[in-house]
Amino acid sequence: MKLKILSASILAASCLTLSTSAAVTFDFTGQGGTFDGNAFVNSISISDTDTGFSTFMNVTGAGGNLNSNASAFGIGNDVIDGTTESITLTFSTNVEFNFIDLSGVGTEAQAASEGASLTVGLGPSITLYTNAPGIGGTFDGGSDIYTPTSALLLTAGQSIIVTGSSATSNISLQQLGLTVVPEPSTYASLAGLLALGYVMVRRRK
């Protein structure tokens, strides 16, 4: 009986090891009380209720103070105007970038005046506009959501930067999708638990 319980515990730990990431969607809209009038807001907790993994996000605005309303998030007037205004998101732990939801981004014909510029971690800056080709993912201008071909890893301290692609861009940030990556110590603890369980099972046999 004890052997069965121990085996179940090991199996549960194995399952946890295989599911140690947590998908989170953070909504920047409708949070005037958090952002409005601030040049930066630090240590915003982002966590997953299923797994308990979490990170802290620092949000910094350039070109003016942060401003949020019911449908948009930007600088000063809830919009990121041109290339002199930008929003930088920095994380305290490793995270994976899954998608970003913007608004106000123009079509290919308008890209020179209404595009968005996005930089993720140490990757190159990319220009987003409807059906933009060769950007390493998909961007649906109908919903203004950019999804990379595969999740992009940002190590602790790296940032996501959103700004306009030209002086006449008028865009805003709405939501961010990311995955919180467990600390290496979490994996080490789980590995230790599995190793201990294996030794105990061997001894019982």
Secondary structure, DSSP 4 states (H G I P E B T S, - for coil): -HHHHHHHHHHHHHHHHHT--EEEEEE-TT-HHHHTT-SEEEEEEEE-TTT--EEEEEEEEESS-EEE-SS-EEETTTBEETTT-EEEEEESS-EEEEEEEEES---GGGHHHH-EEEEETTSPPEEE-TT-SSSSEEEETTTTEEEESSPEEE-TT-EEEEEESSTT-EEEEEEEEEEEPPPHHHHHHHHHHHHHHHHHHHHH-
